[in-house]
Amino acid sequence: MTPEHRLAQIIETIRAIQIGIPVSKGLMTLLLEPWPDLYCNAIIWEDAGWINLLQAAAARIERAMK
């Protein structure tokens, strides 16, 4: 998955969580796979905590793309 595609998927997933659409742990772990620290937390956290993890991942992608 390219960084641009991963970022787009992360943004879509954040929006889905915000409006209450269920998101699977499988999707979360797939999106956070490149970052072991975030990946491990995704297994433990649920719902609102996932937004924080996804935002951290998005920030890391944006920094890497600069």
QUIRAWO-V649828 format. One record per residue. N is the residue number from 1. SS is DSSP state (H for helix, E for strand, L for the rest). Layout:
n=<N;N>
ss=<SS;SS>
//
This chain:
n=<1;2;3;4;5;6;7;8;9;10;11;12;13;14;15;16;17;18;19;20;21;22;23;24;25;26;27;28;29;30;31;32;33;34;35;36;37;38;39;40;41;42;43;44;45;46;47;48;49;50;51;52;53;54;55;56;57;58;59;60;61;62;63;64;65;66>
ss=<L;L;H;H;H;H;H;H;H;H;H;H;H;H;H;H;H;H;H;L;L;L;L;L;H;H;H;H;H;H;H;H;L;L;L;H;H;H;H;H;H;H;H;H;L;L;L;H;H;H;H;H;H;H;H;H;H;H;H;H;H;H;H;H;H;L>
//
